[in-house]
Amino acid sequence: MNKKVNIFWFRRDLRLEDNVGLYNALQSEYPVLPFFIFDSDILDKLPKDDARVSFIHETLQNMRRKLQNDYDSSLAIYHGKPLEIYEQLVKDFDVNTVYTNHDYEPYATERDSEIKSFLTSKKIGMKTFKDQVIFEKDDIVKKDGNPYVVYTPYMRTWKERFKSIDFKFYLSEDYLEALIKIKDLPNVSLSDIGFEKSTQNVLPYEVNPKLIQEYEATRNFPAKDATSRLGPHLRFGTVSIRKMIEKAIAEKNEIFWQELIWREFFMQILWHFPHTKDQAFKSKYDRIQWRNNETEFKLWCEGKTGYPLVDAGMRQLNETGFMHNRVRMLVGSFLCKHLLIDWRWGEAYFAEKLHDYEMASNVGNWQWVAGSGVDASPYFRIFNPTSQIQKFDKNLEYIKKWAPDFQELTYPKPIVDHKIARKRCLEVYKSALN
């Protein structure tokens, strides 16, 4: 094809509105070809009925139909290794510049570096933009230029800096006429990429004034189900972070706002310390002699530990791809502290099961419960899985829903005694850290 085009590469920003990279591409002098790659390097590691893949595929097909119906355009969807797709793209189109938004995970930065080298060799430009966060990389650092590794001062600096920025939306949706006028662009079905439709659904998010206002009062009680379900939508960019920040500001709710800042805190930690994806932030914690009992790990995964709140959480995760945040802390602590199983085992299990899995937050939170991460829970803080019920599910509503057999004779006996496990954990941690 001789006609010169610019390309917009969708990744973690699956929306047509308020999309920074797309907005900039649409302002350029050439028609824009929008496209997405189902990356085989990522997909090959996932279960074939992964709900996230179904969600991404459905989202892309909806975007594609909208562009076909309203703009006489479309969305090109490919499957394969990114470099190989790019080699094909530059044969099929006369590409001037590739536009995309930043991605901060170690795999993504490596992939983008490889693509940029290839494009440079073909004399094609590559422009990338900040879209999925308000502040990234070195935007928020200490006065000496070092990254923050404690949340509270990071959060305070974040809020202070926020007052001085030009906070605005990028109205990409107003310029979609600049897309290439070709309706018949490449497409793939779920089966083309080796997947089947999941029986689980990624639920829509719910962020209304009532939820935000009551967030602090309700967020710790799993039976209330008063969380926003925003996680997967921020993860895959079906909603923009700017819209969510605007809602938090409109409702003047600091707690909801601070949850969004936690996400950026963990993202900048992973950016500055990429080794933390599989190594302890505090390196001495890698000396812990984990028991890593595979039978006990399997019972934890299946929600058969004999501790009803732990089991309810794991069964909710397995059945729905979601687990309430308060319960995530408990099941994580139980795995690392009670069973002395390496946090990386739990992190990998959550990575496979959670619809809202996002590496920076998942690694950050698992290292938090293990005591090995930034701003972590001290190692001697060991949740009592029974007294947690009194605090957060006093009427057993959550437990009755997700572990209804907890009072039956067939319900498993606790796989470990809390007092014995606590003592063992303290001894193992002490001997590793001293």
VEXDREN-2710 file (C-alpha; in Angstrom, 1 decimal):
% VEXDREN-2710
k/r/px/py/pz
1/MET/0.0/0.0/0.0
2/ASN/1.5/3.3/-1.1
3/LYS/-0.5/5.7/1.0
4/LYS/1.6/6.9/3.9
5/VAL/0.0/6.2/7.4
6/ASN/0.8/6.7/11.0
7/ILE/0.0/3.8/13.3
8/PHE/-1.5/3.8/16.8
9/TRP/-0.7/0.6/18.8
10/PHE/-3.3/-0.2/21.5
11/ARG/-1.9/-2.1/24.5
12/ARG/-3.1/-1.2/28.0
13/ASP/-5.5/1.5/26.8
14/LEU/-8.4/-0.2/25.2
15/ARG/-10.7/2.8/24.7
16/LEU/-11.3/5.5/22.0
17/GLU/-11.9/8.4/24.5
18/ASP/-9.4/10.3/26.6
19/ASN/-6.4/8.3/25.2
20/VAL/-3.2/10.4/25.1
21/GLY/-1.3/8.4/22.5
22/LEU/-4.3/8.1/20.2
23/TYR/-5.1/11.8/20.6
24/ASN/-1.5/12.7/19.5
25/ALA/-1.6/10.2/16.6
26/LEU/-4.9/11.7/15.4
27/GLN/-3.4/15.2/15.4
28/SER/-0.6/14.1/13.0
29/GLU/-0.5/14.8/9.3
30/TYR/-1.3/11.2/8.0
31/PRO/-4.3/8.9/8.4
32/VAL/-4.0/6.7/11.4
33/LEU/-4.2/2.9/11.3
34/PRO/-5.2/1.6/14.8
35/PHE/-4.1/-1.9/15.7
36/PHE/-3.6/-4.4/18.5
37/ILE/-1.4/-7.5/18.8
38/PHE/-2.5/-10.6/20.8
39/ASP/1.1/-11.3/21.8
40/SER/1.8/-15.0/21.6
41/ASP/4.7/-14.7/24.1
42/ILE/2.1/-13.7/26.7
43/LEU/-0.8/-15.8/25.6
44/ASP/1.1/-19.1/25.5
45/LYS/1.5/-19.0/29.3
46/LEU/-2.3/-18.5/30.0
47/PRO/-5.1/-21.0/30.6
48/LYS/-7.1/-21.4/27.4
49/ASP/-10.3/-20.1/28.9
50/ASP/-8.7/-17.1/30.5
51/ALA/-11.4/-14.5/31.3
52/ARG/-9.0/-11.6/30.6
53/VAL/-8.4/-12.7/27.1
54/SER/-12.1/-13.1/26.5
55/PHE/-12.6/-9.6/27.9
56/ILE/-9.9/-8.0/25.8
57/HIS/-11.2/-9.8/22.7
58/GLU/-14.8/-8.6/23.3
59/THR/-13.6/-5.0/24.0
60/LEU/-11.6/-4.9/20.8
61/GLN/-14.5/-6.3/18.7
62/ASN/-16.8/-3.6/20.2
63/MET/-14.3/-0.9/19.3
64/ARG/-13.8/-2.4/15.8
65/ARG/-17.6/-2.4/15.1
66/LYS/-17.9/1.2/16.4
67/LEU/-15.2/2.4/14.0
68/GLN/-16.7/0.5/11.1
69/ASN/-20.2/1.8/11.7
70/ASP/-19.4/5.4/12.6
71/TYR/-16.2/6.3/10.9
72/ASP/-15.8/4.0/7.9
73/SER/-12.6/2.7/9.5
74/SER/-11.7/-0.3/11.6
75/LEU/-9.2/-1.8/14.0
76/ALA/-6.5/-4.2/12.8
77/ILE/-6.1/-7.1/15.2
78/TYR/-3.1/-9.5/14.8
79/HIS/-1.8/-12.5/16.7
80/GLY/1.9/-13.4/17.0
81/LYS/5.2/-12.1/18.2
82/PRO/5.3/-8.3/18.1
83/LEU/8.5/-8.0/16.1
84/GLU/7.2/-10.4/13.4
85/ILE/3.9/-8.5/13.2
86/TYR/5.8/-5.2/12.7
87/GLU/7.9/-6.8/10.0
88/GLN/4.6/-7.6/8.2
89/LEU/3.0/-4.3/8.9
90/VAL/5.8/-2.3/7.3
91/LYS/5.5/-4.4/4.2
92/ASP/1.7/-3.9/4.0
93/PHE/1.7/-0.1/4.8
94/ASP/4.0/2.9/4.2
95/VAL/4.4/3.7/7.8
96/ASN/5.7/7.1/8.9
97/THR/5.5/7.0/12.7
98/VAL/4.2/4.6/15.3
99/TYR/2.3/6.1/18.3
100/THR/1.7/4.3/21.5
101/ASN/1.4/4.8/25.3
102/HIS/4.0/3.9/27.8
103/ASP/4.0/0.5/29.5
104/TYR/6.2/0.0/32.5
105/GLU/6.5/-3.7/33.2
106/PRO/9.9/-5.3/32.6
107/TYR/8.7/-7.5/29.7
108/ALA/7.0/-4.5/28.0
109/THR/10.1/-2.2/28.3
110/GLU/12.2/-4.9/26.7
111/ARG/9.6/-5.5/23.9
112/ASP/9.3/-1.8/23.2
113/SER/13.0/-1.4/23.0
114/GLU/13.2/-4.2/20.4
115/ILE/10.4/-2.7/18.3
116/LYS/12.0/0.8/18.5
117/SER/15.3/-0.6/17.2
118/PHE/13.5/-2.3/14.3
119/LEU/11.5/0.8/13.4
120/THR/14.7/3.0/13.6
121/SER/16.4/0.6/11.2
122/LYS/13.5/1.2/8.7
123/LYS/13.7/5.0/9.3
124/ILE/10.2/4.9/11.0
125/GLY/9.6/7.1/14.1
126/MET/8.2/5.9/17.4
127/LYS/6.5/8.3/19.8
128/THR/5.3/7.2/23.2
129/PHE/3.1/8.9/25.8
130/LYS/2.1/8.8/29.4
131/ASP/-1.5/7.6/29.7
132/GLN/-2.2/5.0/32.3
133/VAL/-1.0/7.1/35.3
134/ILE/-0.9/10.7/36.4
135/PHE/2.8/10.5/37.4
136/GLU/5.4/8.0/36.2
137/LYS/9.0/6.9/36.4
138/ASP/10.9/9.9/37.9
139/ASP/8.0/12.3/38.1
140/ILE/7.7/11.9/41.9
141/VAL/11.1/11.5/43.6
142/LYS/12.7/12.8/46.8
143/LYS/14.6/16.0/46.9
144/ASP/17.9/14.1/46.4
145/GLY/16.5/12.5/43.2
146/ASN/16.0/9.0/44.7
147/PRO/12.7/7.2/44.5
148/TYR/10.3/7.0/47.4
149/VAL/10.1/3.6/49.0
150/VAL/7.6/4.6/51.7
151/TYR/4.0/5.3/50.6
152/THR/2.9/8.1/52.8
153/PRO/5.6/10.7/51.8
154/TYR/5.2/9.6/48.2
155/MET/1.4/10.2/48.5
156/ARG/1.9/13.7/50.0
157/THR/4.4/14.7/47.3
158/TRP/2.0/13.3/44.7
159/LYS/-0.9/15.4/45.9
160/GLU/1.3/18.5/46.2
161/ARG/2.7/18.0/42.7
162/PHE/-0.8/17.4/41.3
163/LYS/-1.9/21.0/42.3
164/SER/0.7/22.4/39.9
165/ILE/0.0/20.3/36.8
166/ASP/-2.3/21.2/33.9
167/PHE/-4.8/18.4/34.6
168/LYS/-6.9/17.9/31.5
169/PHE/-8.6/15.2/29.3
170/TYR/-7.3/14.3/25.9
171/LEU/-10.4/14.3/23.6
172/SER/-9.2/11.6/21.2
173/GLU/-12.9/10.7/20.6
174/ASP/-13.4/14.1/18.8
175/TYR/-10.8/13.3/16.1
176/LEU/-11.6/9.8/15.0
177/GLU/-12.4/11.0/11.5
178/ALA/-8.6/11.1/11.0
179/LEU/-8.5/7.3/11.1
180/ILE/-7.7/5.4/8.0
181/LYS/-10.8/4.8/5.8
182/ILE/-10.5/1.0/5.4
183/LYS/-13.2/-1.2/7.0
184/ASP/-11.7/-4.6/6.1
185/LEU/-8.6/-4.8/8.3
186/PRO/-7.1/-8.0/9.7
187/ASN/-9.1/-9.6/12.6
188/VAL/-8.8/-12.8/14.7
189/SER/-11.4/-14.8/16.5
190/LEU/-10.8/-16.3/20.0
191/SER/-10.3/-19.7/18.5
192/ASP/-7.8/-18.3/16.0
193/ILE/-5.5/-17.4/18.9
194/GLY/-6.1/-20.7/20.6
195/PHE/-8.6/-19.6/23.2
196/GLU/-12.3/-20.3/24.1
197/LYS/-14.8/-18.0/25.7
198/SER/-14.5/-18.0/29.5
199/THR/-17.3/-18.9/31.8
200/GLN/-16.2/-16.0/34.0
201/ASN/-17.0/-12.4/33.2
202/VAL/-15.0/-9.3/34.0
203/LEU/-17.7/-7.3/35.7
204/PRO/-18.3/-3.6/34.8
205/TYR/-16.9/-1.1/37.3
206/GLU/-19.2/0.9/39.6
207/VAL/-17.9/4.3/40.6
208/ASN/-20.8/6.5/41.8
209/PRO/-20.9/9.2/44.4
210/LYS/-22.4/6.9/47.0
211/LEU/-19.7/4.3/46.6
212/ILE/-17.0/6.9/46.8
213/GLN/-18.5/8.6/49.8
214/GLU/-19.0/5.4/51.7
215/TYR/-15.7/3.9/50.6
216/GLU/-13.8/4.3/53.9
217/ALA/-16.7/2.9/56.0
218/THR/-17.5/-0.1/53.8
219/ARG/-14.3/-1.2/52.0
220/ASN/-13.0/-3.5/54.8
221/PHE/-16.2/-5.7/54.9
222/PRO/-16.1/-8.3/52.2
223/ALA/-19.8/-9.2/52.6
224/LYS/-20.8/-5.7/51.6
225/ASP/-19.2/-6.0/48.1
226/ALA/-18.8/-2.3/48.2
227/THR/-15.6/-2.2/46.1
228/SER/-15.6/-0.4/42.7
229/ARG/-14.4/-3.4/40.5
230/LEU/-12.2/-0.8/38.8
231/GLY/-9.1/-3.0/38.8
232/PRO/-9.4/-4.8/35.5
233/HIS/-10.6/-1.6/33.8
234/LEU/-7.6/0.4/34.9
235/ARG/-5.4/-2.6/34.1
236/PHE/-6.6/-2.8/30.5
237/GLY/-7.4/0.8/30.1
238/THR/-11.1/0.5/29.3
239/VAL/-11.4/3.6/31.5
240/SER/-9.0/6.4/31.9
241/ILE/-7.2/7.2/35.1
242/ARG/-8.0/10.9/34.6
243/LYS/-11.7/10.2/34.7
244/MET/-11.4/8.3/38.0
245/ILE/-9.2/11.0/39.6
246/GLU/-11.8/13.6/38.5
247/LYS/-14.5/11.6/40.3
248/ALA/-12.4/11.3/43.5
249/ILE/-11.8/15.1/43.4
250/ALA/-15.4/15.8/42.7
251/GLU/-16.5/13.8/45.8
252/LYS/-13.6/15.2/47.9
253/ASN/-12.8/11.7/49.0
254/GLU/-9.2/11.3/50.1
255/ILE/-9.4/7.6/50.8
256/PHE/-10.6/6.6/47.3
257/TRP/-8.1/9.0/45.8
258/GLN/-5.3/7.5/47.9
259/GLU/-6.1/4.0/46.6
260/LEU/-5.5/5.3/43.1
261/ILE/-2.2/6.8/44.3
262/TRP/-1.1/3.4/45.8
263/ARG/-1.4/2.0/42.3
264/GLU/1.1/4.6/41.0
265/PHE/3.3/4.1/44.0
266/PHE/3.7/0.4/43.2
267/MET/4.2/1.2/39.5
268/GLN/7.1/3.5/40.1
269/ILE/8.6/0.9/42.5
270/LEU/8.6/-1.7/39.8
271/TRP/10.0/0.8/37.3
272/HIS/12.9/1.7/39.6
273/PHE/13.4/-1.8/41.0
274/PRO/12.5/-4.2/38.2
275/HIS/14.2/-7.1/40.0
276/THR/11.4/-7.0/42.6
277/LYS/9.1/-8.9/40.3
278/ASP/10.9/-12.1/41.5
279/GLN/13.4/-11.0/44.2
280/ALA/12.7/-9.5/47.6
281/PHE/13.0/-5.7/47.8
282/LYS/14.8/-6.2/51.1
283/SER/17.3/-8.8/49.9
284/LYS/17.9/-10.4/53.3
285/TYR/14.3/-11.8/53.0
286/ASP/15.5/-14.0/50.2
287/ARG/17.4/-15.9/52.9
288/ILE/14.1/-17.2/54.5
289/GLN/14.0/-21.0/54.5
290/TRP/10.5/-21.5/53.1
291/ARG/8.9/-24.9/53.7
292/ASN/7.1/-24.8/50.3
293/ASN/5.0/-27.9/51.1
294/GLU/3.2/-28.7/47.8
295/THR/0.3/-30.5/49.5
296/GLU/-0.4/-27.5/51.7
297/PHE/-0.1/-25.1/48.8
298/LYS/-2.7/-27.1/46.9
299/LEU/-5.1/-27.0/49.8
300/TRP/-4.6/-23.2/50.1
301/CYS/-5.3/-22.9/46.3
302/GLU/-8.4/-24.9/46.6
303/GLY/-9.8/-23.2/49.7
304/LYS/-9.5/-26.2/51.9
305/THR/-7.3/-25.0/54.8
306/GLY/-9.9/-25.4/57.5
307/TYR/-9.9/-21.7/58.2
308/PRO/-13.3/-20.4/56.9
309/LEU/-12.3/-16.8/56.0
310/VAL/-9.2/-18.0/54.1
311/ASP/-11.1/-20.7/52.3
312/ALA/-14.0/-18.3/51.4
313/GLY/-11.5/-15.9/49.8
314/MET/-9.8/-18.6/47.8
315/ARG/-13.1/-20.1/46.6
316/GLN/-14.3/-16.6/45.6
317/LEU/-11.1/-16.1/43.6
318/ASN/-11.4/-19.5/41.9
319/GLU/-15.0/-19.1/41.0
320/THR/-15.1/-15.5/40.0
321/GLY/-11.6/-14.2/39.3
322/PHE/-12.1/-11.6/42.1
323/MET/-11.3/-11.5/45.8
324/HIS/-12.1/-8.8/48.2
325/ASN/-9.0/-6.7/49.1
326/ARG/-9.3/-7.2/52.9
327/VAL/-9.4/-11.0/52.3
328/ARG/-6.4/-10.9/49.9
329/MET/-4.3/-9.6/52.8
330/LEU/-5.4/-12.5/55.0
331/VAL/-4.9/-15.3/52.5
332/GLY/-1.5/-13.8/51.5
333/SER/-0.4/-13.6/55.1
334/PHE/-1.7/-17.1/55.8
335/LEU/0.3/-18.6/52.9
336/CYS/3.6/-16.8/53.8
337/LYS/3.4/-16.8/57.6
338/HIS/1.3/-19.8/58.6
339/LEU/2.4/-22.2/55.9
340/LEU/5.9/-20.6/55.2
341/ILE/5.3/-20.9/51.5
342/ASP/7.3/-18.5/49.3
343/TRP/5.3/-15.3/48.4
344/ARG/6.3/-15.9/44.7
345/TRP/4.1/-19.0/44.7
346/GLY/1.1/-17.0/45.8
347/GLU/1.9/-14.2/43.4
348/ALA/2.0/-16.6/40.5
349/TYR/-1.3/-18.1/41.5
350/PHE/-3.0/-14.7/41.7
351/ALA/-1.4/-13.8/38.4
352/GLU/-3.2/-16.7/36.8
353/LYS/-6.6/-16.2/38.5
354/LEU/-7.2/-12.5/39.2
355/HIS/-9.1/-10.5/36.5
356/ASP/-7.4/-7.4/37.8
357/TYR/-3.9/-8.9/37.9
358/GLU/-1.4/-6.1/37.5
359/MET/2.2/-7.0/38.1
360/ALA/3.3/-3.9/40.1
361/SER/0.4/-4.0/42.5
362/ASN/0.4/-7.8/42.8
363/VAL/4.1/-8.1/43.5
364/GLY/4.0/-5.0/45.8
365/ASN/1.1/-6.4/47.9
366/TRP/2.6/-9.9/48.1
367/GLN/5.9/-8.5/49.2
368/TRP/4.0/-6.4/51.7
369/VAL/2.4/-9.4/53.4
370/ALA/5.6/-11.4/53.3
371/GLY/7.4/-8.4/55.0
372/SER/10.0/-8.3/52.2
373/GLY/8.8/-5.3/50.2
374/VAL/8.8/-1.5/50.4
375/ASP/6.8/0.0/53.3
376/ALA/6.0/-3.6/54.3
377/SER/4.0/-5.1/57.1
378/PRO/6.6/-6.1/59.8
379/TYR/7.4/-9.8/59.7
380/PHE/6.1/-10.3/63.3
381/ARG/2.6/-9.0/62.2
382/ILE/0.8/-12.3/61.7
383/PHE/-3.0/-12.1/61.1
384/ASN/-5.0/-14.5/63.2
385/PRO/-7.4/-16.0/60.6
386/THR/-10.0/-16.7/63.3
387/SER/-10.1/-13.3/65.0
388/GLN/-10.2/-11.6/61.5
389/ILE/-13.7/-13.1/61.2
390/GLN/-14.8/-11.2/64.3
391/LYS/-13.4/-8.0/62.8
392/PHE/-14.6/-8.2/59.2
393/ASP/-17.3/-10.8/58.8
394/LYS/-18.9/-11.0/62.2
395/ASN/-22.2/-12.2/60.9
396/LEU/-20.5/-14.8/58.7
397/GLU/-22.3/-13.5/55.6
398/TYR/-19.2/-13.7/53.4
399/ILE/-18.2/-17.1/54.7
400/LYS/-21.7/-18.5/54.3
401/LYS/-21.7/-17.3/50.7
402/TRP/-18.3/-18.7/49.6
403/ALA/-17.6/-21.5/52.1
404/PRO/-21.1/-22.7/53.1
405/ASP/-19.8/-26.1/54.2
406/PHE/-17.8/-24.5/57.1
407/GLN/-20.1/-25.9/59.8
408/GLU/-20.5/-29.4/58.2
409/LEU/-18.7/-32.5/59.4
410/THR/-17.1/-32.8/56.0
411/TYR/-15.4/-29.4/56.4
412/PRO/-11.6/-29.9/56.6
413/LYS/-9.8/-29.6/60.0
414/PRO/-7.3/-26.7/60.1
415/ILE/-4.2/-27.8/58.3
416/VAL/-2.0/-25.9/60.8
417/ASP/-2.5/-24.7/64.4
418/HIS/-2.4/-20.9/64.6
419/LYS/-0.2/-20.7/67.7
420/ILE/2.2/-23.3/66.5
421/ALA/2.4/-21.7/63.0
422/ARG/2.9/-18.3/64.5
423/LYS/5.8/-19.5/66.7
424/ARG/7.4/-21.4/63.8
425/CYS/7.1/-18.3/61.5
426/LEU/8.8/-16.0/64.0
427/GLU/11.7/-18.5/64.5
428/VAL/12.3/-19.0/60.8
429/TYR/12.1/-15.3/59.9
430/LYS/14.4/-14.3/62.9
431/SER/17.0/-16.9/61.9
432/ALA/17.0/-15.6/58.3
433/LEU/17.1/-11.9/59.2
434/ASN/19.5/-11.8/62.1
END
